[in-house]
Amino acid sequence: MFGKILNFRFHSVSEAKLAASFCSEKFGSKISEFDIVGLNVFIGQSGDLNVSIKFENADSLNKFEDNYKF
């Protein structure tokens, strides 16, 4: 299993919630296109946002990274 972890920091929890909604919708709509097998979005009390995306194989991860430059 392969994964990509994205970490963001916001000034408030409300900003992190807004970003979490965006990430959930954006990455959730790409589950079949990139063969995503797991998607977790965590919001911390201090405004941290962590997105964990899991893939079955390296090709799926590479395809995802080619389309989303971070």
ZIMOCOR-V321810 format. One record per residue. N is the residue number from 1. NEAR is the number of other ideal C-beta (glycine too) atoms within 12 Angstrom. D_LAST is the distance of its C-alpha to the last C-alpha in whole Angstrom. Layout:
[[N NEAR D_LAST] [N NEAR D_LAST]]
This chain:
[[1 16 21] [2 23 17] [3 23 14] [4 29 11] [5 19 11] [6 26 9] [7 20 11] [8 25 12] [9 17 15] [10 22 17] [11 14 21] [12 17 22] [13 18 22] [14 14 23] [15 20 20] [16 27 18] [17 22 20] [18 19 19] [19 30 15] [20 29 17] [21 18 19] [22 20 16] [23 29 14] [24 22 17] [25 16 18] [26 23 15] [27 30 14] [28 21 18] [29 14 18] [30 21 17] [31 21 18] [32 11 21] [33 16 19] [34 30 16] [35 23 19] [36 30 18] [37 20 20] [38 22 19] [39 29 17] [40 22 18] [41 28 17] [42 22 19] [43 27 20] [44 20 21] [45 12 24] [46 15 23] [47 22 20] [48 23 17] [49 32 15] [50 25 14] [51 32 13] [52 22 14] [53 33 14] [54 23 16] [55 27 17] [56 19 21] [57 17 20] [58 15 17] [59 14 18] [60 27 16] [61 24 13] [62 16 13] [63 20 13] [64 31 11] [65 19 8] [66 12 10] [67 16 10] [68 20 6] [69 6 4] [70 13 0]]
